Structures are given as C-alpha cells and as structure tokens.
Amino acid sequence: MSGHVIDAFFTVTDEKEGLRIGYAVQGGRIARWDWTGKRMYDVDAVPLAQRWPQLPETFRQGFDAALTTQADNPWSWVFRGPQCLMLNPLDGSVAQVGTIAARFPGLPAAFAQGIDAALPAPGVGAGVNEVYFFSGSQCVRYDLRVPAPVEVKSVSEVWTGLAAKAPEFAHGLGAATVDPGTGKCYLFRSGDYTEGTLADTTIRENAAAVGNAAWPGLLPAFTRGHVIIWAGGRPVALDLETGESEQMPTGVLAGAPVTSPDGRYLYLTYQDEFSCYDMATAQVRWHTTRVTDGRRAVFSRDGDRMYFVSKSTRKLTVVDPAGPDLVATIDLHDYDLTNDGEADALGDDGPATRSTPPDEAHEDGQPVGEFLPGWEEAPPVALSPDGAMAYVGFHTRRMDNDIYRILEVDLEQRQVLQTFHLPDAGAPLDVAIDPGGRIAHVAQERGTCAIDLNTGAIAWQDVLPPCRAMKLTPDGGELWCLPAADRGGVLVAAPDSHTVLRRIPVGPGGGLGTGVDLEFNHFGTYAFVLLGSYVAVVDVAARRTTVNHYVSFPYLGPRFAYTTY
C-alpha cells in the first residue's frame, strides 16, 4: 500500500459524449468521477483487469501515476515503477509499452525509477506538449516534443502557495489531476487534497481531508462497504472491512432496509413510518408518515424514483425519494380474468369494482397480509432495463382457485398493460429481468420458471428447484439463486437455460448453509448472502466464499441491503 487514499487520478474528455471523466486508482481498482456533476460515475471500484483487460499484468496491480494531455486525449500515459504505457481508457486499448527512461529521456534517475504524480502543463500551442512529473520533493517540467526536461525544481518552487496552504505536500504527492472544464488542478497526499489553478500553477486552498463533502462517494467507492440488516427492531450495520457490527443511531425502527442506487441513502420502514438516513453524514435526511410503507422497493437507475407495492393499499406506489413526495399510485389488476371490463385486484377475491377497504379485506376469513405466504413485506417488483416497465408479482383467489401472475405495468401510462400466467406453484417470491428485457426469471413458493416477455410463453419451468431469492449478476451473465430447502448453498445457473453451473457453500466452517437473502455489490465482484447470524462474502469470479462475518445481534430480519458507505 502507498499510504495515499488515491494512487493515481487522470482525466479525459469524451468528445463523443461531451463528458469529462476522471479515473481514480487505488491499489488494483479503478472508479470513475464525473467532473460535470461533481459525483462518482461508479458507486464502487472495479478491478483494473476488469475495466481494462488489455493491461499487462504488472499494471493490473495498480498505477503510480497517470496523465492525459490535450494533444493526446483520450490516450493517457500510465506509470508503474520504471515502466510506462499509453492507455485509451474509453476503449481499453494499450500501446507503447516501455520504460520511463526510454520514453522520456533526460529525466533525473529518481524519476526514471518511478513517478509519483503527473499533470499536463498549462498553455496553448507549444504548451500543450509539456507536462509536469513529480517524484518526492522534486518536480520536472518536460517537453514531449524534444523530448527533454525544461526545468527541474522543488515542488514548492513550481507551485506558488503550496508551502503556505499545504506544506506537507512539498515533501511528495500521491496523485494529481486537472478538471479540463475549469482548469482547476487537485493535488493529493495521504488522506488530504489541495486545490489550485493550473494556468498559473498556484495553490489557493488549504489542505483538507478527502471527504464526502468535497468528493462525494470517492472514498466509499474503494471500501468494502457495509450491509444493513434489520436486527431486534433496529438497523444494524456490518462493516465488511472489519467484520464488526453495530446498531445504527437512526432513531427509528426498521423493517426491510433498502438503499439508493449510489448506496448513499438508506430507507427504513416500520408500520406507517418511513425514514431516509444519509450514510455519508450519519444523519436522518427525512422522516414522514405521509407516504405509505416502501418495503421491497426498487429504484430507477438514476435514483429519482422509488417503486413498491404498498402493504396497505395493494397498489404500485411511485415516490420521489428526495421529498419524499408521492408521485402516483397505480391500480394492480389481472385483466386476464375480466368479464365485461371487470378485473381481479391484487390480494382481493373479487372484481376491481369491489370497494372493500384494504384493512378489512379478507380471504377465507384471514387478512390478506396473512394469507399471502412470503409476502409479509410486499410482493416483488422488478424494472425493465430501460426503466419503462415494472413487473409485479401477483397472487389472488377467484372461485376458490389461487391465481398467480406477473403484471406488466407501463410506468408512463401508469396502468397494467398485460398479465403473464405463472405455473400453479405458489406466490411469486422474486423476479429478475434479463438485460435485454426479454426474459423474466421467477421464483415461486413451490417452483421456478422463466417467462418470455415477448410471447408470454413459459421458456423454462422447474429446471431449478424452488428458491426464496433469485438475482442476476449485474452484468446479466449468471443467475444466482438461494434454494428454499435447508442447506442448499448458492446455486449459480445459466440465464438462458436455468442449468445449474455451480453450487457454492456459504455456511460457516465450509458447510453449504441456508441463505435467506442475496445482494451483489454494484460491479458484481462480490455477492453477500444473509444466513442465520452470519453474512457470507462470496468472490463472484472465483465462485467461492472468502469470509463469514458473524453479526452480534439477535433476531436478524429476512432482508438486508448493501452500501459502499
């Protein structure tokens, strides 16, 4: 480890998309920063080898420094020990692999053995061909055209104001980068950063910690993060770095926790209470009773909308989580059962025209919430890849017959478009939509199936055993399932056939274990399985459990959520 929170940070301009993208590297992982939005593109970091498979093995372990010049953009120089290469981060191409000494002749010996940080030099015309290299307390201005050094000075001599604003930085940097849209440059050392302007090489801001106020999400992207579990009536955070668990000071009770797509906000529900907790500031963002419960919620990709089936109203509820504001409630009906325009409603035993209040609705003398096994929280909801459709698990009874469906809801028109018949295998417990939006994978109480959403036909049925949870890896390449039977481990299946590829033991001591809930981190490098009093961490590529963390609180709930914060 270098001792710096950021080892390398370089910025390219994507001319095609009109984006300024920063690439922050720590160890062997990379996460992207959006200079326009001042936020992370990537919620968590991905291995360098996964982002850029063409990198030589040495560079997959990490970068010492990197920079992009205006003349070469998006091609960027990358340095590792005495070696260097050119990388196009937009398509992963690699070129000019060699040594620093050969590619940049005339550099002092210390620089030829390794560069700590690098920046393009300011200017137009000839100036765009010059760069700054940093090594220890020294800074070289280098002309790429000649090629040869222009001058060698101390870092504090080149950067006016550095000695006053950030004196420790004069001894050496961990990384440096520039925002090409504003011309501001940023120097990093240890856990701090300072800010200046590249045009006059002047540092204008005092050194400050690289925190969530100035760099929201940057540091969390490189941590293992936390899983949040309902335990004994309160949310508990399990630190995946240390394995320690502690009760969160949210001040509210929690049901099934869910997190926003960027992991920053944690949403907690209990009866008619609904709270949002900011993981970055450790403060309650809002608390309300105006919006009905949001258990088993899913989010639009940008996090601007939250969707869930309300336990009290039985409607698909659409919420703006910033407010929170109720955007819409959408009636859920099975139109395949229509007679003269009537339809059965979710959890009801008659046509939609029936006006029985939800809290008085009964089926066979039991409240609806108790009648639906596996739906103590709410039916499952999944979104299409483009976010235009929602697919909702549906279970009702008509004429003493149980009806199982998946409802396709148009979120723009706010109505059910069509219904998909499910086998007579119990209520749908989980739904996963493939990246192409063509197949819905469904886990039911007594079976599993896949539905072709274009034709409505059952593509596969009961190839997999009954599962309580079913999720696609973030890249859609594998289907991971938790068998309903005890000691089933994790099943890894092919999404195009449901054929089991691997069974992964997740129990403590190497046993198969009985999983209750399953989550992936955002790039799918790790999976987390809740089982009993433990959380198993599974390396997805290796398909093996790396550690089992014991949660030192009783009464763990049936669901949990992952966050990088």
C-alpha positions as CSV (number, residue, x, y, z in Angstrom):
1,M,0.0,0.0,0.0
2,S,1.3,3.5,-0.8
3,G,-0.3,5.2,2.2
4,H,-2.3,7.5,0.0
5,V,-6.1,7.3,-0.4
6,I,-5.6,7.9,-4.2
7,D,-2.6,6.5,-6.1
8,A,-3.4,8.0,-9.5
9,F,-6.0,10.3,-10.9
10,F,-6.2,11.3,-14.5
11,T,-9.0,12.9,-16.5
12,V,-10.1,12.5,-20.1
13,T,-12.7,14.3,-22.2
14,D,-15.1,12.1,-24.1
15,E,-15.7,14.2,-27.2
16,K,-18.4,11.9,-28.4
17,E,-20.5,12.1,-25.2
18,G,-19.3,15.6,-24.2
19,L,-18.2,14.2,-20.8
20,R,-15.2,15.0,-18.5
21,I,-14.3,11.7,-16.8
22,G,-11.8,11.3,-14.0
23,Y,-10.3,7.9,-13.4
24,A,-9.2,7.5,-9.8
25,V,-7.0,4.5,-9.0
26,Q,-6.3,3.0,-5.6
27,G,-4.3,-0.3,-5.5
28,G,-5.6,-2.6,-8.2
29,R,-9.0,-0.9,-8.5
30,I,-10.5,1.9,-10.6
31,A,-13.6,4.2,-10.1
32,R,-14.8,6.9,-12.4
33,W,-15.5,10.5,-11.4
34,D,-18.0,12.9,-13.2
35,W,-16.5,16.3,-13.2
36,T,-19.6,17.9,-14.6
37,G,-21.9,16.5,-11.9
38,K,-19.2,16.5,-9.2
39,R,-20.1,12.9,-8.3
40,M,-19.0,9.4,-8.9
41,Y,-20.0,7.6,-12.0
42,D,-19.2,4.3,-10.3
43,V,-20.6,3.5,-6.9
44,D,-17.8,1.1,-6.1
45,A,-14.5,0.5,-7.7
46,V,-13.8,-2.3,-10.2
47,P,-10.5,-4.2,-10.6
48,L,-8.2,-2.7,-13.2
49,A,-8.1,-6.0,-15.0
50,Q,-11.8,-6.0,-15.4
51,R,-12.1,-2.4,-16.6
52,W,-9.1,-2.7,-19.0
53,P,-8.3,-6.4,-19.8
54,Q,-5.5,-5.5,-22.2
55,L,-3.3,-4.1,-19.4
56,P,-0.1,-6.0,-18.8
57,E,0.0,-8.0,-15.5
58,T,2.2,-5.5,-13.7
59,F,-0.1,-2.6,-14.4
60,R,-3.1,-4.6,-13.2
61,Q,-1.7,-4.4,-9.7
62,G,-2.0,-0.6,-9.7
63,F,-0.8,2.7,-11.2
64,D,1.8,5.0,-9.6
65,A,0.7,8.0,-11.7
66,A,-1.1,8.9,-14.9
67,L,-1.9,11.9,-17.0
68,T,-3.7,13.0,-20.2
69,T,-2.5,15.8,-22.4
70,Q,-4.8,17.9,-24.6
71,A,-2.9,16.8,-27.7
72,D,-3.2,13.0,-26.9
73,N,-6.7,12.9,-25.3
74,P,-8.1,10.4,-24.7
75,W,-4.8,8.4,-24.8
76,S,-3.2,8.7,-21.4
77,W,0.3,8.0,-20.1
78,V,0.3,5.4,-17.2
79,F,3.3,4.8,-14.9
80,R,4.1,1.8,-12.8
81,G,7.6,1.5,-11.2
82,P,10.2,2.1,-14.0
83,Q,7.6,1.1,-16.7
84,C,5.1,3.1,-18.6
85,L,2.5,2.7,-21.4
86,M,-0.3,4.6,-23.2
87,L,-3.9,3.7,-22.4
88,N,-7.1,4.7,-24.1
89,P,-9.5,4.4,-21.1
90,L,-12.6,4.8,-23.3
91,D,-12.0,1.6,-25.2
92,G,-9.2,-0.1,-23.2
93,S,-6.6,-0.1,-25.9
94,V,-3.0,-0.2,-24.8
95,A,0.1,1.0,-26.8
96,Q,3.8,2.0,-26.4
97,V,4.6,-0.3,-23.5
98,G,8.2,0.5,-22.4
99,T,10.3,2.1,-19.7
100,I,10.3,5.6,-18.4
101,A,13.9,6.0,-19.2
102,A,13.4,5.1,-22.9
103,R,10.2,7.0,-23.4
104,F,11.2,10.2,-21.5
105,P,15.0,10.5,-22.0
106,G,16.9,13.0,-19.8
107,L,14.8,12.6,-16.7
108,P,16.7,12.5,-13.4
109,A,17.5,9.0,-12.2
110,A,14.8,9.1,-9.4
111,F,12.1,9.9,-12.0
112,A,13.2,7.1,-14.3
113,Q,12.7,4.6,-11.4
114,G,9.2,5.8,-10.7
115,I,6.9,8.8,-10.9
116,D,4.6,9.7,-8.0
117,A,2.2,12.0,-9.9
118,A,1.8,13.8,-13.2
119,L,-0.1,16.8,-14.7
120,P,-0.3,18.4,-18.2
121,A,1.4,21.8,-18.2
122,P,-0.8,24.8,-18.9
123,G,-0.7,26.8,-22.1
124,V,-1.7,26.7,-25.8
125,G,0.3,25.8,-28.8
126,A,3.7,24.6,-27.7
127,G,2.5,24.5,-24.1
128,V,0.1,21.6,-24.7
129,N,3.2,19.4,-25.4
130,E,4.6,19.9,-21.9
131,V,3.9,18.0,-18.7
132,Y,4.8,18.0,-15.0
133,F,6.3,15.0,-13.4
134,F,6.6,14.6,-9.6
135,S,8.9,12.4,-7.7
136,G,9.5,13.0,-4.0
137,S,10.0,16.7,-3.3
138,Q,11.1,17.4,-7.0
139,C,9.1,18.5,-10.0
140,V,10.2,18.3,-13.6
141,R,8.7,20.3,-16.4
142,Y,9.1,18.1,-19.5
143,D,8.7,18.9,-23.2
144,L,7.3,15.9,-25.0
145,R,8.3,17.2,-28.5
146,V,12.0,17.3,-27.9
147,P,11.8,15.2,-25.8
148,A,13.8,16.6,-22.8
149,P,13.3,18.3,-19.4
150,V,12.7,22.0,-19.5
151,E,13.5,22.6,-15.8
152,V,13.9,20.7,-12.6
153,K,12.8,22.4,-9.4
154,S,11.4,21.6,-6.0
155,V,7.6,21.1,-5.8
156,S,7.2,24.2,-3.6
157,E,9.1,26.4,-6.1
158,V,6.9,25.4,-9.0
159,W,3.6,25.6,-7.1
160,T,3.1,29.0,-5.6
161,G,1.3,29.0,-2.3
162,L,1.9,25.3,-1.6
163,A,4.3,26.0,1.3
164,A,1.6,28.1,3.0
165,K,-1.6,26.2,2.1
166,A,-0.3,22.6,2.2
167,P,3.2,22.4,3.5
168,E,3.3,18.6,3.8
169,F,2.7,18.3,0.1
170,A,6.1,19.8,-0.6
171,H,7.6,16.5,0.5
172,G,5.8,14.5,-2.1
173,L,2.4,13.7,-3.7
174,G,0.3,10.7,-4.0
175,A,-1.7,11.8,-7.1
176,A,-2.6,14.9,-9.1
177,T,-5.3,15.7,-11.7
178,V,-6.9,18.6,-13.5
179,D,-10.5,19.3,-14.5
180,P,-10.2,20.3,-18.2
181,G,-13.5,22.2,-18.0
182,T,-12.4,24.6,-15.3
183,G,-8.7,24.5,-15.4
184,K,-8.6,23.7,-11.6
185,C,-5.9,21.2,-10.5
186,Y,-6.0,19.0,-7.5
187,L,-3.1,17.5,-5.6
188,F,-3.5,14.5,-3.3
189,R,-1.3,13.3,-0.4
190,S,-2.1,10.7,2.2
191,G,-5.8,11.4,3.1
192,D,-5.8,15.1,2.1
193,Y,-6.1,17.2,-1.1
194,T,-5.5,20.8,-2.0
195,E,-6.8,22.8,-4.9
196,G,-5.3,25.4,-7.3
197,T,-5.3,26.7,-10.9
198,L,-3.1,25.0,-13.5
199,A,-2.7,28.1,-15.6
200,D,-0.6,29.9,-13.1
201,T,0.5,26.9,-11.0
202,T,-0.9,28.5,-7.9
203,I,-2.4,26.6,-4.9
204,R,-5.3,28.5,-3.5
205,E,-6.9,26.3,-0.9
206,N,-5.7,24.9,2.4
207,A,-5.2,21.2,2.6
208,A,-8.3,19.3,3.7
209,A,-9.5,15.8,4.1
210,V,-10.7,13.9,1.0
211,G,-14.2,13.5,2.4
212,N,-17.8,13.2,1.2
213,A,-18.4,17.0,1.3
214,A,-15.9,17.8,-1.5
215,W,-15.7,14.3,-3.1
216,P,-19.0,12.6,-2.5
217,G,-18.6,8.9,-2.9
218,L,-14.9,8.8,-3.8
219,L,-13.6,7.2,-0.7
220,P,-16.6,4.8,-0.2
221,A,-16.0,3.5,-3.8
222,F,-12.7,2.0,-2.6
223,T,-14.0,0.5,0.7
224,R,-15.7,-2.9,1.1
225,G,-18.7,-1.0,2.5
226,H,-21.5,-2.2,4.8
227,V,-24.6,-4.4,4.7
228,I,-27.6,-3.1,6.7
229,I,-29.7,-5.7,8.4
230,W,-32.9,-5.5,10.5
231,A,-32.0,-6.9,13.9
232,G,-34.0,-6.9,17.1
233,G,-36.2,-4.0,15.8
234,R,-33.3,-1.7,14.8
235,P,-31.0,-1.4,11.8
236,V,-27.5,-2.9,12.3
237,A,-24.5,-2.1,10.1
238,L,-22.0,-4.8,9.4
239,D,-18.6,-3.4,8.3
240,L,-17.4,-5.7,5.5
241,E,-13.8,-4.4,6.1
242,T,-13.5,-5.3,9.8
243,G,-16.4,-7.8,10.3
244,E,-17.7,-5.7,13.2
245,S,-21.4,-4.9,13.5
246,E,-23.1,-2.1,15.4
247,Q,-26.5,-0.7,15.9
248,M,-27.1,2.4,13.8
249,P,-28.1,5.6,15.6
250,T,-31.0,6.3,13.2
251,G,-33.6,7.0,15.9
252,V,-36.2,5.0,14.0
253,L,-37.3,1.4,13.9
254,A,-36.6,-0.6,10.7
255,G,-38.4,-3.2,8.6
256,A,-36.7,-4.3,5.4
257,P,-33.9,-1.8,4.6
258,V,-33.2,-0.7,1.0
259,T,-30.5,1.6,-0.3
260,S,-30.4,4.1,-3.2
261,P,-28.5,3.1,-6.3
262,D,-25.4,5.0,-5.2
263,G,-25.6,3.5,-1.8
264,R,-25.7,6.8,0.0
265,Y,-29.2,6.8,1.3
266,L,-30.8,4.1,3.4
267,Y,-34.6,3.8,3.5
268,L,-36.2,2.3,6.6
269,T,-39.9,1.5,7.1
270,Y,-41.9,0.4,10.2
271,Q,-45.7,0.3,10.1
272,D,-46.6,3.8,8.8
273,E,-43.2,5.4,9.5
274,F,-40.9,6.0,6.6
275,S,-37.3,7.4,7.1
276,C,-34.3,8.2,5.0
277,Y,-30.9,8.0,6.5
278,D,-27.8,9.7,4.9
279,M,-24.9,7.2,5.2
280,A,-22.4,9.9,4.3
281,T,-23.4,12.3,7.1
282,A,-24.8,9.8,9.6
283,Q,-28.0,12.0,9.8
284,V,-31.7,11.3,9.3
285,R,-32.5,13.1,6.0
286,W,-36.2,12.9,6.5
287,H,-38.9,11.1,8.4
288,T,-42.5,11.0,7.4
289,T,-45.8,9.3,7.8
290,R,-47.2,10.9,4.6
291,V,-46.0,8.2,2.2
292,T,-47.1,4.6,2.8
293,D,-44.5,1.9,3.5
294,G,-41.8,1.2,0.9
295,R,-40.8,-2.3,1.7
296,R,-39.0,-4.3,-1.0
297,A,-38.6,-1.0,-3.0
298,V,-36.7,-0.8,-6.3
299,F,-35.2,2.3,-7.8
300,S,-34.9,3.8,-11.2
301,R,-31.3,3.7,-12.4
302,D,-30.8,7.4,-11.6
303,G,-32.4,7.0,-8.1
304,D,-35.0,9.7,-8.8
305,R,-38.0,7.3,-8.4
306,M,-38.8,4.6,-5.9
307,Y,-41.3,1.8,-6.7
308,F,-43.0,-0.6,-4.3
309,V,-46.3,-2.3,-3.7
310,S,-47.8,-0.8,-0.6
311,K,-48.9,-3.3,2.0
312,S,-51.9,-1.2,3.0
313,T,-53.2,-0.1,-0.4
314,R,-52.1,-3.0,-2.6
315,K,-51.2,-0.5,-5.3
316,L,-47.9,0.1,-7.0
317,T,-46.6,3.2,-5.4
318,V,-44.3,5.7,-7.1
319,V,-42.3,8.0,-4.9
320,D,-39.8,10.8,-5.3
321,P,-37.4,9.9,-2.6
322,A,-35.9,13.4,-2.3
323,G,-39.0,14.8,-0.7
324,P,-40.4,12.4,-0.1
325,D,-43.3,13.1,-2.4
326,L,-45.9,10.7,-3.6
327,V,-45.8,10.8,-7.4
328,A,-48.5,8.2,-8.2
329,T,-50.4,5.1,-7.1
330,I,-51.2,2.6,-9.8
331,D,-54.0,0.1,-9.5
332,L,-52.9,-3.5,-10.0
333,H,-55.4,-5.8,-11.8
334,D,-55.3,-9.1,-13.6
335,Y,-57.1,-8.3,-16.8
336,D,-56.9,-11.9,-18.0
337,L,-59.8,-12.5,-15.6
338,T,-62.0,-9.8,-16.9
339,N,-65.7,-10.2,-17.5
340,D,-67.4,-7.2,-19.0
341,G,-64.5,-5.0,-18.1
342,E,-64.0,-6.2,-14.6
343,A,-60.7,-7.4,-13.2
344,D,-59.3,-9.0,-10.1
345,A,-57.2,-6.8,-7.9
346,L,-54.0,-7.8,-6.1
347,G,-54.9,-9.5,-2.9
348,D,-58.7,-9.3,-3.5
349,D,-61.2,-12.1,-4.0
350,G,-63.5,-10.3,-6.3
351,P,-63.6,-7.9,-9.3
352,A,-61.9,-4.5,-9.1
353,T,-65.2,-2.7,-8.7
354,R,-65.5,-4.0,-5.2
355,S,-65.0,-1.2,-2.6
356,T,-63.9,-3.2,0.5
357,P,-61.3,-1.1,2.4
358,P,-57.9,-2.7,2.3
359,D,-57.6,-3.2,6.1
360,E,-61.0,-5.0,6.1
361,A,-60.3,-7.3,3.1
362,H,-60.4,-11.0,4.0
363,E,-59.9,-14.2,2.1
364,D,-61.2,-17.4,3.7
365,G,-61.6,-15.4,6.9
366,Q,-58.0,-14.2,7.1
367,P,-56.5,-10.8,6.5
368,V,-54.9,-10.5,3.1
369,G,-51.4,-9.9,4.6
370,E,-51.5,-13.2,6.4
371,F,-53.0,-15.1,3.5
372,L,-50.1,-14.5,1.2
373,P,-47.1,-16.7,2.3
374,G,-43.8,-15.0,1.6
375,W,-45.5,-11.6,1.3
376,E,-45.3,-10.5,4.9
377,E,-43.4,-7.5,3.5
378,A,-44.8,-6.9,-0.1
379,P,-44.9,-8.6,-3.5
380,P,-41.7,-8.4,-5.6
381,V,-41.2,-5.6,-8.1
382,A,-38.6,-5.5,-10.9
383,L,-38.0,-2.9,-13.6
384,S,-37.2,-3.4,-17.3
385,P,-33.7,-2.4,-18.3
386,D,-34.9,0.9,-19.8
387,G,-37.0,1.7,-16.7
388,A,-40.2,2.0,-18.8
389,M,-42.0,-1.1,-17.3
390,A,-42.4,-2.6,-13.9
391,Y,-43.1,-6.3,-13.4
392,V,-45.1,-7.1,-10.2
393,G,-45.7,-10.4,-8.6
394,F,-49.5,-11.1,-8.3
395,H,-51.5,-13.6,-6.2
396,T,-55.2,-13.6,-5.8
397,R,-58.0,-16.1,-5.4
398,R,-61.1,-16.5,-7.6
399,M,-63.8,-19.1,-7.1
400,D,-61.6,-20.9,-4.6
401,N,-58.8,-21.1,-7.1
402,D,-55.4,-19.4,-6.5
403,I,-54.2,-17.3,-9.4
404,Y,-50.5,-16.5,-9.9
405,R,-49.4,-13.9,-12.4
406,I,-46.7,-11.3,-13.3
407,L,-48.2,-8.0,-14.1
408,E,-46.6,-5.7,-16.7
409,V,-47.1,-2.1,-15.7
410,D,-46.4,0.8,-18.1
411,L,-44.9,3.4,-15.8
412,E,-45.5,6.3,-18.1
413,Q,-49.2,5.5,-18.8
414,R,-49.5,4.3,-15.2
415,Q,-51.6,1.3,-15.9
416,V,-51.3,-2.5,-16.3
417,L,-50.6,-3.4,-19.9
418,Q,-50.8,-7.2,-19.7
419,T,-50.5,-10.1,-17.4
420,F,-48.3,-13.2,-17.7
421,H,-49.6,-16.6,-16.4
422,L,-47.4,-18.4,-13.9
423,P,-47.4,-22.1,-13.2
424,D,-49.6,-23.3,-10.3
425,A,-46.5,-23.2,-8.0
426,G,-47.5,-20.6,-5.4
427,A,-47.0,-16.9,-5.0
428,P,-44.0,-15.3,-6.8
429,L,-41.3,-14.5,-4.3
430,D,-38.7,-12.9,-6.5
431,V,-38.5,-11.6,-10.1
432,A,-35.4,-10.8,-12.2
433,I,-35.4,-9.3,-15.7
434,D,-32.6,-10.1,-18.1
435,P,-30.5,-7.2,-19.5
436,G,-32.3,-7.5,-22.9
437,G,-35.7,-7.1,-21.3
438,R,-36.8,-10.3,-22.9
439,I,-36.9,-12.9,-20.1
440,A,-38.4,-12.7,-16.6
441,H,-36.9,-15.2,-14.1
442,V,-39.4,-16.0,-11.4
443,A,-39.0,-17.8,-8.1
444,Q,-42.3,-19.2,-6.7
445,E,-43.1,-20.9,-3.4
446,R,-43.0,-24.4,-5.0
447,G,-41.1,-23.9,-8.2
448,T,-39.2,-21.7,-10.6
449,C,-39.7,-20.6,-14.2
450,A,-38.7,-18.2,-16.9
451,I,-41.2,-16.2,-19.0
452,D,-40.7,-14.9,-22.5
453,L,-42.0,-11.3,-22.2
454,N,-42.4,-11.0,-25.9
455,T,-44.7,-14.0,-26.3
456,G,-45.9,-14.7,-22.8
457,A,-44.8,-18.4,-23.1
458,I,-43.0,-20.3,-20.3
459,A,-39.5,-20.7,-21.5
460,W,-38.3,-23.0,-18.7
461,Q,-40.0,-24.5,-15.7
462,D,-38.7,-26.3,-12.7
463,V,-35.2,-26.7,-14.1
464,L,-34.1,-25.0,-10.9
465,P,-35.5,-26.1,-7.5
466,P,-37.8,-23.8,-5.6
467,C,-35.8,-20.7,-4.5
468,R,-36.5,-17.9,-2.0
469,A,-34.3,-15.4,-3.8
470,M,-33.2,-15.1,-7.4
471,K,-30.9,-12.4,-8.8
472,L,-28.9,-11.9,-12.0
473,T,-25.3,-10.7,-11.6
474,P,-25.0,-7.0,-12.6
475,D,-23.7,-7.9,-16.0
476,G,-26.5,-10.4,-16.6
477,G,-24.2,-13.3,-17.2
478,E,-25.3,-15.6,-14.4
479,L,-28.4,-16.2,-12.4
480,W,-27.7,-16.7,-8.7
481,C,-30.4,-18.4,-6.5
482,L,-31.0,-19.4,-2.9
483,P,-32.7,-22.7,-2.7
484,A,-35.8,-22.8,-0.4
485,A,-34.6,-26.2,1.1
486,D,-32.3,-26.0,4.0
487,R,-28.5,-26.3,3.4
488,G,-28.8,-25.5,-0.3
489,G,-25.9,-23.1,-0.5
490,V,-26.0,-20.8,-3.5
491,L,-26.9,-22.1,-7.0
492,V,-25.2,-20.5,-10.0
493,A,-27.3,-21.1,-13.1
494,A,-27.1,-20.2,-16.8
495,P,-29.7,-17.5,-17.6
496,D,-30.5,-19.0,-21.0
497,S,-31.5,-22.4,-19.7
498,H,-31.6,-22.4,-15.9
499,T,-28.9,-25.2,-16.0
500,V,-27.0,-25.3,-12.7
501,L,-23.3,-24.4,-13.3
502,R,-22.1,-24.5,-9.7
503,R,-23.3,-24.9,-6.1
504,I,-21.3,-22.6,-3.7
505,P,-21.0,-23.4,0.0
506,V,-21.7,-20.3,2.1
507,G,-22.1,-21.7,5.6
508,P,-19.7,-21.1,8.4
509,G,-17.0,-23.8,8.6
510,G,-17.4,-24.7,4.9
511,G,-20.9,-26.0,5.1
512,L,-23.5,-25.3,2.4
513,G,-25.5,-23.0,4.6
514,T,-29.1,-21.9,4.3
515,G,-29.3,-18.5,2.6
516,V,-32.1,-16.1,3.4
517,D,-31.3,-13.1,1.2
518,L,-28.8,-12.3,-1.5
519,E,-27.2,-9.0,-2.7
520,F,-24.4,-8.0,-5.1
521,N,-22.1,-5.1,-4.9
522,H,-22.6,-2.8,-7.9
523,F,-20.0,-4.2,-10.3
524,G,-20.8,-7.8,-9.3
525,T,-17.3,-8.6,-8.0
526,Y,-18.8,-9.8,-4.6
527,A,-22.0,-11.3,-3.5
528,F,-23.3,-11.2,0.0
529,V,-25.6,-13.9,1.5
530,L,-27.5,-13.5,4.7
531,L,-27.9,-16.7,6.6
532,G,-28.8,-17.2,10.3
533,S,-26.5,-15.0,12.3
534,Y,-23.9,-14.7,9.5
535,V,-23.2,-12.8,6.3
536,A,-21.1,-14.7,3.8
537,V,-18.9,-12.7,1.3
538,V,-18.6,-14.6,-2.0
539,D,-16.0,-13.8,-4.7
540,V,-18.2,-13.9,-7.8
541,A,-15.4,-14.6,-10.3
542,A,-13.9,-17.4,-8.2
543,R,-17.3,-18.6,-7.1
544,R,-16.1,-19.2,-3.5
545,T,-16.8,-17.8,-0.1
546,T,-14.0,-15.6,1.2
547,V,-15.3,-15.0,4.7
548,N,-18.3,-15.4,7.0
549,H,-19.0,-12.4,9.2
550,Y,-20.8,-13.1,12.5
551,V,-23.5,-10.5,13.3
552,S,-23.5,-10.0,17.1
553,F,-27.2,-9.0,17.3
554,P,-30.2,-11.4,17.6
555,Y,-33.4,-11.6,15.6
556,L,-32.0,-10.8,12.1
557,G,-34.6,-9.8,9.6
558,P,-35.3,-11.6,6.4
559,R,-33.8,-9.0,4.1
560,F,-30.7,-6.7,4.0
561,A,-29.2,-4.0,1.8
562,Y,-25.7,-3.2,0.6
563,T,-24.0,0.2,0.6
564,T,-20.5,1.4,-0.1
565,Y,-20.8,4.0,2.6
